[in-house]
Amino acid sequence: MIFGIFALLSTMIRAETATTEVTRDYCSLPDPIYADGVSAADFGAAGWSYANAANWADFVVTCGGSFQSPIEIVTSGSTQESVQPQINYKSKDANTAYEEANKPYTKEYEGEYSEIEVTDASGSVIRYYAKQFHIHTPSEHTIDGKYYDLEIHFVHQAIQDDEQDCNKVKNKLTVFGIMFQETASATDYEVFKPWFDSNATGEVESFDLNDFFSKMSDNTYYHYNGSLTTLPCSQTVNWVVFQQALPISSTQLKQFQDFLSDSTVFPIKHNNRPIQHLNGRKILKGTAIAASVTEIPDVEASFAQTLAMAILMIVFLIQ
């Protein structure tokens, strides 16, 4: 099977305040395929864990698919793009709140606060909204075989409305992954503090992506088609993984690690899925440059061949 070419042209992220009443219909992810005698009800907080991650496909067949995540990113095997992507981040509205989600398998903030507009090769605009960001420790992706202390995922989901038909949206999610490494000189990230502050309200009222990206001196990224890294492992994700690991303090890293010691989901004290086979997928490499426009290529591959890639343009504006 050959995947069609997909291009992200002109991305805009527009923030909305927490008080804005907005109703959106999000594109549903593909239905998971369960093994005989297995249902979604079998996978509550106590029904699965990372200790048996290698056997998830025995229960959820989707987890044994050919385009699973995470993967090992071998930098020497990636395709270098000639176009140098450019990124410009602007501060988000300070009134926008991020609510902490009650998830047994990660620390996560949820909210409806940012829009990404994506134009495919046919000229059709596809819109995603940032839904949540969450953590895995140690990292799920590896770069040249190296695991990092923590990986944060920014998850965006496509929507259905009068202007957009979910049936025409191939990948329902776009996820950005950023690595973190424990560093003695690192200062604490304000956005992480409410997760562990017993007096916190459970929300972050001000958050700027510049908190992370402005610290990057190397904006190299790797881009491929993959899946969710938790059940039901839906194969509908555009992955963009940045190469440079950002610093994280020993204090904050330990807080995340201590969180993993309290749940039956983490009998082996981590929440990173094992590396999955690449299965012939193409990995693209680019370098983001701070500017007003971002150009990022997208990966569309099959086992037999990879189609010629379209050039993308993304504009990140968090207002």
Protein Blocks (a to p, Z undefined) as FASTA:
>chain_A
ZZdddddehiadddddfklccdddddddddddddehiafklmcfklgcfklmmmmmmmmm
mlmmcbbcdddddfklpccdfbdcddddddddfkbccdddddfkbccddddfbdcddddf
kopacddddfbdcdddddfbdcehiacfbdcdddddddddfkbcfklmmblcdcdddddd
ddfkbccdfklmmmmmmkbghiafbdcfklmmmmpmblcdcddddddfbdehiacbccdd
dfbdcdddfklmmmmmmmmmmpfklmnopabdcdddfklpacddddddddfbdcdddddd
dfkbccdddddddddddZZ
